Amino acid sequence: MIFLLVLPGCGSMRNMSSEDRAGFGAQVGSFIGWMFGGLIGEAIDDDRGGEIGSFIGTAVGGIAGASIAANTGETYVERSRPAKYTPSSHMLLPDLRIEDILLEEDSLTYNRKIDAGETCRISFVIINNSFQEAVNVLPIVKIREGQHLEISDPVRIARVSKDKPVTYEVTVHASQELQTGEAVFSVRLEEGRGNGTEEETFTVETVGVD
């Protein structure tokens, strides 16, 4: 009888709501509890054991049946939530570099030196090795050693991107009082958001008038 009551309902119970399954399970559980409780009670006490056993069995069976039936057909799958991508609060900084520092002369001698009375140019290439665009870049060129030399004022560069290196030039004028020896220049870059380069120095020979 138990199998006849429970088994035919298993397939249809999967289509029931949890409330309906609980009700159905309570009825079946109560019936099974009443029947087995009565049999066990009579075996213990012939007089009133059957009645007491049936009463207890009905109550316990109804609760157990409702709980079991309510969970029938429910499958819980633990789903891992995909990690949310949060952009970093720190911006990738521009990576500026100075390359190919050259002395370009206007004189016919072209001796790779700065001659007295000569106007020449110092040029270099500014490269950005990052994908973050550098803005408001200021090349600063200074004379560290040497006299009777003048350099042009710096000019800001609006933007330096990865795929567009910038060639920058500084005009250098030597007076007639220039002495033979060496001139030491320094160059560094300042970027509008506080990023720049360390100072680099380079030396150029000078030729004075005998």
C-alpha positions as CSV (number, residue, x, y, z in Angstrom):
1,M,0.0,0.0,0.0
2,I,2.9,2.4,0.8
3,F,4.5,1.9,-2.6
4,L,1.1,2.2,-4.3
5,L,0.5,5.6,-2.6
6,V,4.0,7.1,-3.0
7,L,5.4,5.9,-6.3
8,P,2.6,7.0,-8.6
9,G,2.9,10.5,-7.1
10,C,6.7,10.9,-7.6
11,G,6.5,11.9,-11.2
12,S,3.7,14.3,-10.8
13,M,5.1,15.8,-7.6
14,R,8.0,17.3,-9.5
15,N,5.5,19.5,-11.3
16,M,3.9,20.6,-8.1
17,S,4.7,23.7,-6.2
18,S,6.5,23.3,-2.9
19,E,3.3,24.1,-1.0
20,D,1.3,21.4,-2.9
21,R,4.1,18.9,-2.4
22,A,4.1,19.6,1.4
23,G,0.3,19.1,1.6
24,F,0.5,15.8,-0.4
25,G,3.4,14.6,1.7
26,A,1.6,15.4,5.0
27,Q,-1.4,13.3,3.9
28,V,0.8,10.3,2.9
29,G,3.0,10.6,6.0
30,S,0.0,10.9,8.3
31,F,-1.5,7.7,6.8
32,I,1.7,5.7,7.0
33,G,2.3,7.0,10.6
34,W,-1.2,6.1,11.6
35,M,-1.0,2.6,10.2
36,F,2.5,1.7,11.6
37,G,1.9,3.6,14.8
38,G,-1.3,1.6,15.5
39,L,0.4,-1.7,14.7
40,I,3.4,-1.0,17.0
41,G,1.1,0.3,19.7
42,E,-1.0,-2.8,19.7
43,A,2.0,-5.0,19.9
44,I,3.1,-3.1,23.0
45,D,-0.3,-2.7,24.7
46,D,-3.4,-4.6,23.6
47,D,-5.8,-2.2,25.3
48,R,-5.0,1.3,24.3
49,G,-1.6,1.0,22.6
50,G,-3.1,0.9,19.1
51,E,-4.9,4.2,19.6
52,I,-1.9,6.0,21.2
53,G,0.4,4.7,18.5
54,S,-1.9,5.7,15.8
55,F,-2.2,9.3,17.2
56,I,1.6,9.7,17.6
57,G,2.3,8.1,14.3
58,T,-0.1,10.3,12.5
59,A,1.5,13.5,13.9
60,V,5.1,12.5,13.3
61,G,4.4,11.0,9.9
62,G,2.6,14.1,8.7
63,I,5.5,16.4,9.7
64,A,8.1,14.1,8.1
65,G,6.1,13.6,5.0
66,A,5.5,17.2,4.4
67,S,9.2,18.1,4.9
68,I,10.4,15.3,2.5
69,A,7.8,16.0,-0.2
70,A,8.5,19.8,-0.1
71,N,12.1,19.2,-1.1
72,T,11.4,16.6,-3.8
73,G,12.7,17.6,-7.2
74,E,14.5,20.7,-6.0
75,T,18.2,20.8,-7.0
76,Y,20.5,23.5,-5.6
77,V,23.5,24.4,-7.7
78,E,26.1,26.7,-6.3
79,R,26.9,29.2,-9.0
80,S,30.2,31.1,-8.9
81,R,29.6,34.7,-9.7
82,P,32.0,36.1,-12.3
83,A,34.4,38.7,-10.9
84,K,33.4,42.2,-11.6
85,Y,36.1,44.2,-13.5
86,T,36.9,47.4,-11.6
87,P,39.1,49.8,-13.5
88,S,42.2,50.7,-11.5
89,S,42.0,54.1,-9.8
90,H,45.6,54.6,-10.8
91,M,46.1,55.9,-14.4
92,L,48.9,54.4,-16.4
93,L,51.6,57.1,-16.5
94,P,53.4,58.3,-19.6
95,D,56.9,56.9,-20.1
96,L,58.9,59.6,-21.8
97,R,62.4,59.1,-23.2
98,I,65.0,61.3,-24.9
99,E,66.9,59.8,-27.8
100,D,69.3,60.8,-30.6
101,I,70.8,64.0,-29.3
102,L,72.5,65.7,-32.2
103,L,74.4,68.9,-32.9
104,E,73.3,70.5,-36.1
105,E,75.6,73.3,-37.4
106,D,75.0,76.2,-39.8
107,S,78.7,76.9,-40.6
108,L,80.5,75.5,-43.6
109,T,83.1,73.8,-41.5
110,Y,80.7,71.3,-40.0
111,N,83.3,70.1,-37.6
112,R,80.8,68.8,-35.0
113,K,81.9,71.5,-32.6
114,I,80.6,74.9,-31.6
115,D,82.7,77.6,-33.2
116,A,83.0,81.2,-31.9
117,G,80.3,83.4,-33.6
118,E,78.4,80.3,-34.8
119,T,74.7,79.7,-34.4
120,C,73.8,76.0,-34.3
121,R,71.0,73.7,-33.0
122,I,70.8,70.9,-30.6
123,S,68.1,68.5,-31.5
124,F,66.7,65.3,-29.9
125,V,63.8,63.0,-30.2
126,I,61.1,62.7,-27.5
127,I,59.5,59.3,-27.3
128,N,56.6,58.1,-25.3
129,N,56.8,54.3,-24.6
130,S,53.4,54.0,-23.0
131,F,49.8,54.1,-24.3
132,Q,49.0,57.0,-22.0
133,E,49.3,60.2,-23.8
134,A,51.8,62.8,-22.4
135,V,50.4,66.3,-22.3
136,N,52.0,69.8,-21.9
137,V,55.5,68.5,-22.2
138,L,58.3,71.1,-21.5
139,P,61.9,70.3,-22.6
140,I,64.4,72.1,-20.4
141,V,67.9,72.5,-21.8
142,K,70.5,74.2,-19.7
143,I,74.2,75.1,-20.0
144,R,76.0,73.4,-17.1
145,E,79.5,74.4,-18.1
146,G,80.8,76.9,-20.7
147,Q,80.7,80.6,-21.2
148,H,79.7,83.0,-24.0
149,L,76.9,80.7,-25.0
150,E,73.2,81.4,-25.2
151,I,70.3,79.1,-25.8
152,S,66.7,79.7,-26.9
153,D,63.7,79.7,-24.6
154,P,61.9,76.4,-24.1
155,V,58.7,75.7,-26.1
156,R,55.9,73.5,-24.6
157,I,54.7,70.5,-26.6
158,A,50.9,70.0,-26.3
159,R,50.9,66.2,-26.7
160,V,53.3,63.3,-27.2
161,S,51.7,60.0,-28.0
162,K,53.1,56.5,-28.4
163,D,52.9,56.4,-32.2
164,K,54.1,60.0,-32.8
165,P,57.7,60.8,-31.6
166,V,58.5,64.5,-31.5
167,T,61.8,66.1,-32.7
168,Y,62.7,69.1,-30.6
169,E,65.3,71.7,-31.4
170,V,67.1,74.3,-29.3
171,T,69.1,77.1,-30.9
172,V,72.6,77.7,-29.5
173,H,74.5,80.9,-30.3
174,A,78.2,81.3,-29.5
175,S,79.7,84.8,-29.2
176,Q,83.0,85.8,-30.6
177,E,84.5,85.6,-27.1
178,L,84.0,81.8,-27.0
179,Q,87.0,79.9,-25.8
180,T,88.4,76.6,-27.0
181,G,87.4,73.8,-24.7
182,E,84.1,72.0,-23.9
183,A,80.5,73.0,-23.1
184,V,78.3,70.7,-21.0
185,F,74.6,70.8,-21.6
186,S,71.8,69.1,-19.6
187,V,68.3,68.2,-20.8
188,R,65.2,66.9,-19.1
189,L,61.5,66.8,-19.6
190,E,58.6,68.0,-17.5
191,E,55.1,66.7,-18.1
192,G,51.9,68.6,-17.3
193,R,50.7,66.0,-14.7
194,G,54.0,65.8,-12.9
195,N,55.7,63.0,-14.9
196,G,59.0,63.7,-16.6
197,T,62.5,62.4,-17.0
198,E,65.7,62.5,-15.1
199,E,68.3,65.0,-16.2
200,E,70.8,63.9,-18.8
201,T,74.0,65.6,-19.7
202,F,76.1,65.7,-22.9
203,T,79.3,67.4,-23.9
204,V,80.2,69.4,-27.0
205,E,83.6,70.7,-28.0
206,T,84.0,74.4,-28.5
207,V,86.5,76.3,-30.8
208,G,87.5,79.9,-30.0
209,V,89.1,82.5,-32.2
210,D,93.0,82.4,-32.1
